[in-house]
Amino acid sequence: MRNPLTAHAPLRVALLGYGFAGKAFHAPLLRTVEGLALRVVASSRPDDVRAGLPDVAVIPSALDAATHPDVDLVVVATPNETHVPLAEAALRAGKHVVVDKPFTVTLAEARALMSLAHERGRLLSVFHNRRWDSDFLALKALLAKGSLGRVVHIESRFDRFHPEVRPLWREQVVPGAGVWFDLGPHLVDQMLQLFGLPDTVVAMRAGLREGALVDDWCHVSLVYPQRYAVLQASMLVAGGMPRFAVHGTRGSWLKHGMDTQGGRLIAGELPGAEDWGTDSSPGHLIAGDTGVFAETAAPRGDYRQYYAAVRDAVHGLGSNPVTPAQAVAVAAVLEAAVLASTRGCAERLDLTQAECAAFLADTGAAST
């Protein structure tokens, strides 16, 4: 049977930004997904780019790369406050666009980009790669089987241990900085995929390190009917806390340790090893009636599936893996949490009925 990909020339890709996200995550994935050809990188450090990518054209201007005539797909991996102008320029130039998380800093910006992509008839997607974490896939499988019964409480956390404030833009007073906009999008997107849109959001954010300029700790609750999803992130947790703690009417599931793909990519490894995406620390299902612990199997994670799906969607062979409607919903939760932490009260999502319907149509998330 003929491979449908052979009927299409590889998509020519421009990567905007070769900092942490661009170098460690996007470039390795773009290089190892069939049907994608990384041709252009926008960076102010050309020697760094050429050391790892000797065959790409390096352009100092991200705007020029976003509108390059020999590019089909633009990946925006620049500081958060620059996502909107660069994605907008690329869409107006007729490019398909992937934006690193967070999609935008404000909900209004997310709506505007979604509208522009629709107007221009171009694919617009957001890099929510954590949907392809091994542990998240394991949790989805458990919920699909009903192993936990009705989930009433879930804790999901991403923690780091960086006790010193670093001279990085993410830790400075700029739009979209702080741990909530850095790690929060992953936490929120995963919960929306599992349980849909919450009724309200309750949140606390703080800077707990000496000299912290922006939030480096957050505790955000998504409130559903008879369910709470508690999202936590910190720069001062050295380890030991469960990545997931999920409690339902039939039992609980605990999972320690993070998906290994991120660490391996940061270390410079390209995806594709025989053990890629395997989980070295399995979860444990605790039966409520007996208290018996049972080790749970985890599917392999693979972030390459995101870019493979983007490629297929551009060619009309599949669906956009992360749609603008889903990205708008995440932006609404992020913004509601900021307001809730500032005002000290629960906040509802500022989404229209049409936006809620579009999210549900694209996601199909149902209460579990």
C-alpha positions in Angstrom: 0.0 0.0 0.0 1.4 3.4 -0.9 2.5 5.6 2.0 0.3 8.8 1.6 3.3 10.9 2.8 5.2 10.1 -0.3 2.6 12.1 -2.3 3.7 15.2 -0.5 7.0 17.1 -0.4 8.4 17.6 3.1 7.0 20.6 4.9 9.7 23.3 5.0 10.0 24.5 8.6 11.3 27.7 10.2 12.1 27.6 13.9 11.9 31.0 15.7 14.2 30.9 18.7 17.0 28.6 19.6 16.9 29.0 23.4 15.8 26.4 25.9 12.6 25.4 24.2 13.8 25.7 20.6 17.1 23.9 21.1 16.1 21.2 23.5 12.5 20.4 22.4 11.5 21.6 19.0 14.6 21.1 17.0 15.2 17.5 17.9 11.5 16.6 17.2 11.5 18.5 13.9 14.6 16.7 12.8 13.3 13.2 13.5 9.7 13.4 12.2 9.3 12.1 8.6 7.9 14.7 6.3 9.3 17.7 8.0 12.5 19.6 6.9 14.0 22.1 9.2 15.3 24.8 6.9 15.5 28.1 8.8 16.3 29.0 12.4 16.0 32.5 13.8 18.6 33.1 16.4 21.0 35.8 17.6 23.6 33.0 18.3 24.4 31.6 14.8 27.5 29.7 16.0 25.4 27.8 18.6 22.8 26.9 15.9 25.4 25.7 13.4 27.1 23.6 15.9 24.1 21.4 16.1 22.3 22.2 12.8 25.0 22.8 10.2 22.6 22.5 7.2 20.0 25.2 8.2 20.0 28.8 7.3 20.4 31.0 10.3 18.6 34.4 10.3 19.0 36.9 13.1 15.5 38.4 12.6 12.6 36.3 13.9 10.2 38.4 11.8 12.1 37.7 8.6 12.2 34.0 9.4 8.4 34.0 10.1 7.7 35.4 6.7 10.5 33.6 4.7 9.3 32.7 1.2 10.8 29.2 1.3 8.9 28.1 4.4 5.6 26.3 4.9 5.4 25.9 8.7 6.6 28.3 11.3 7.3 27.2 14.9 7.3 30.1 17.4 9.6 29.2 20.4 10.5 32.8 21.4 9.8 34.6 24.7 6.1 34.5 25.6 5.3 38.2 24.9 6.6 37.8 21.3 4.3 34.9 20.4 1.5 37.0 19.1 3.3 39.4 16.7 5.4 36.6 15.2 2.5 34.1 14.8 0.4 36.9 13.4 3.1 37.8 10.8 3.5 34.2 9.8 -0.3 33.7 9.4 -0.6 36.9 7.3 2.3 35.6 5.1 0.3 32.4 4.4 2.2 30.1 6.8 0.9 27.3 9.0 1.9 28.0 12.6 2.8 26.1 15.8 3.2 28.2 18.9 5.0 27.0 22.0 3.1 27.2 25.2 1.7 29.4 26.5 -0.2 30.2 23.4 -0.6 33.8 24.3 -0.3 36.0 27.5 -3.9 37.1 27.4 -7.2 35.6 26.4 -8.0 38.5 24.1 -4.8 37.7 22.2 -5.7 34.0 21.9 -9.1 34.9 20.4 -7.5 37.3 17.9 -5.0 34.7 16.7 -7.7 32.0 16.4 -9.8 34.4 14.3 -6.9 35.3 12.1 -6.0 31.7 11.4 -9.6 31.0 10.5 -9.7 34.0 8.2 -6.4 33.0 6.5 -7.3 29.3 6.2 -4.1 28.2 7.9 -3.4 25.6 10.6 -2.7 27.1 14.0 -1.6 24.8 16.8 0.0 24.9 20.2 2.8 22.7 21.4 1.1 20.9 24.3 3.6 18.0 24.1 2.7 16.8 27.6 -0.4 15.1 26.2 2.2 12.5 25.0 3.8 11.9 28.4 3.8 8.3 29.4 2.3 8.9 32.8 -0.5 11.0 31.4 -1.3 8.3 28.8 -1.4 5.8 31.7 -3.8 7.9 33.6 -6.1 8.3 30.5 -6.1 4.6 30.1 -7.1 4.0 33.8 -9.9 6.5 33.5 -11.2 5.0 30.3 -11.3 1.6 32.0 -13.1 3.0 35.1 -10.4 1.6 37.4 -10.8 4.5 39.9 -14.6 4.8 39.6 -15.7 8.4 39.7 -12.7 10.7 40.2 -13.4 13.2 43.0 -9.9 14.6 43.6 -6.8 14.8 41.6 -3.5 16.5 42.3 -1.1 17.2 39.4 2.2 18.9 39.9 5.4 19.9 38.1 8.2 20.8 40.4 11.7 22.0 40.1 14.5 22.9 42.5 16.2 26.1 41.5 16.7 28.0 44.8 18.5 30.9 43.2 16.7 33.4 41.0 18.4 33.2 37.6 18.9 35.9 35.0 16.4 34.3 32.6 13.4 36.2 31.0 11.1 33.7 32.6 12.1 35.0 36.1 12.1 38.7 35.2 9.2 41.1 35.3 8.0 40.8 31.7 4.6 39.7 30.3 4.1 36.0 30.6 6.9 35.3 33.1 6.6 33.2 36.2 6.0 29.6 37.0 2.3 29.7 36.3 2.7 30.7 32.7 5.7 28.4 32.3 4.4 25.2 33.8 0.7 26.0 34.3 -0.2 25.6 30.6 0.8 21.9 30.7 -1.0 21.3 34.0 -4.2 23.0 32.7 -4.2 21.4 29.3 -4.0 17.9 30.7 -6.9 18.5 33.1 -9.1 20.0 30.3 -8.4 17.0 28.2 -9.5 14.6 31.0 -12.4 16.5 32.5 -13.4 19.4 30.3 -14.0 23.0 31.4 -14.3 23.7 35.2 -17.1 25.7 36.7 -14.7 28.0 38.6 -11.0 28.5 39.3 -9.4 29.2 42.8 -5.8 30.2 42.9 -2.8 31.3 44.9 0.5 32.4 43.4 3.6 33.7 45.2 7.3 34.4 44.9 8.9 32.3 47.7 12.6 32.5 46.8 14.8 35.2 48.1 14.8 38.0 45.5 12.0 36.4 43.5 10.6 39.0 41.0 7.7 36.9 39.7 5.7 33.9 41.0 7.8 30.8 41.6 5.0 28.8 43.4 1.4 28.3 42.5 -1.6 26.3 43.9 -4.6 26.4 41.6 -7.8 24.5 41.9 -10.2 23.7 39.1 -13.6 23.3 40.6 -16.0 20.8 38.9 -19.3 19.4 40.2 -18.2 16.8 42.8 -14.5 17.0 41.7 -11.5 19.2 42.5 -8.4 19.2 40.3 -5.5 20.7 42.2 -2.6 22.0 40.1 0.7 22.8 41.8 4.2 24.0 40.6 7.2 25.2 42.6 10.8 26.1 42.1 11.6 24.9 45.6 10.6 21.3 45.7 13.6 18.9 45.6 11.5 15.8 45.0 9.5 13.1 46.7 6.0 14.4 45.9 3.8 12.4 43.6 3.5 13.7 40.0 -0.1 12.5 40.1 -2.3 11.6 43.1 -5.8 10.6 41.8 -8.6 9.5 44.1 -11.9 8.1 43.1 -14.9 6.0 44.4 -13.1 2.7 43.7 -9.6 3.6 44.8 -6.5 5.8 44.2 -3.6 6.0 41.8 -0.2 7.4 42.8 2.6 8.1 40.3 6.0 9.4 41.2 8.6 10.7 38.8 8.4 12.7 35.6 8.2 11.4 32.0 11.8 10.9 30.9 11.5 12.4 27.4 12.2 16.0 28.6 15.3 15.1 30.5 16.7 13.1 27.6 16.0 15.9 25.1 17.6 18.5 27.4 20.7 16.2 27.6 21.0 16.4 23.8 19.6 13.0 22.8 17.5 12.6 19.7 14.3 10.6 19.9 14.2 7.2 18.5 16.1 4.9 20.9 14.6 1.5 21.6 13.6 2.6 25.1 12.4 6.1 24.1 9.3 7.1 26.1 9.4 4.2 28.5 8.5 5.0 32.1 11.1 4.0 34.7 8.9 4.6 37.7 5.5 2.9 37.3 2.3 4.1 39.0 0.4 2.1 41.7 -3.3 1.5 41.8 -4.6 1.1 45.4 -7.9 -0.8 45.6 -10.3 1.0 47.9 -11.9 -2.1 49.3 -8.8 -4.1 50.0 -6.0 -1.6 50.2 -3.9 -3.8 47.8 -1.3 -2.0 45.7 -1.0 -3.0 42.1 1.7 -1.8 39.7 0.2 -0.2 36.5 1.6 -0.4 33.0 2.3 2.8 31.1 2.1 3.3 27.4 5.2 4.7 25.8 5.2 8.4 25.5 6.4 10.1 22.3 6.4 13.8 21.6 7.1 13.2 18.0 3.4 12.2 17.6 2.5 15.9 18.0 4.5 17.0 15.0 3.5 14.0 13.0 -0.1 15.0 13.6 0.6 18.6 12.6 2.2 17.4 9.4 -0.8 15.1 8.6 -3.3 17.9 9.4 -1.5 20.3 7.0 -1.8 17.7 4.3 -5.5 17.0 5.0 -4.7 13.5 6.4 -5.8 14.1 10.0 -6.9 16.5 12.6 -5.1 19.4 14.2 -3.7 17.8 17.4 -4.1 21.0 19.5 -6.8 23.3 18.1 -7.1 27.0 18.6 -10.4 26.4 20.5 -8.5 24.2 22.9 -5.8 26.8 23.2 -8.3 29.6 23.9 -9.8 27.4 26.7 -6.4 27.0 28.3 -5.8 30.8 28.0 -9.1 31.3 29.8 -8.1 29.1 32.7 -4.7 30.8 33.0 -6.3 34.2 33.0 -9.0 33.2 35.5 -6.2 31.9 37.9 -4.4 35.2 37.7 -7.6 37.1 38.5 -8.5 34.6 41.3 -5.1 34.9 43.0 -5.2 38.7 42.8 -8.8 39.1 44.0 -8.8 36.3 46.5 -12.0 34.7 45.2 -13.2 32.1 42.8 -13.4 33.1 39.1 -15.5 31.8 36.3 -14.0 31.3 32.8 -14.6 34.2 30.5 -15.7 32.0 27.6 -18.7 32.5 25.4 -21.2 29.7 24.8 -19.8 29.4 21.3 -16.2 29.0 22.6 -17.3 26.4 25.1 -19.1 24.5 22.3 -16.1 24.7 20.1 -13.8 23.3 22.8 -16.2 20.5 23.5 -16.5 19.7 19.8 -12.7 19.5 19.4 -12.0 17.7 22.7 -14.9 15.5 23.5 -13.8 15.6 27.2 -16.4 14.0 29.4 -16.6 13.7 33.2 -15.0 10.5 34.5 
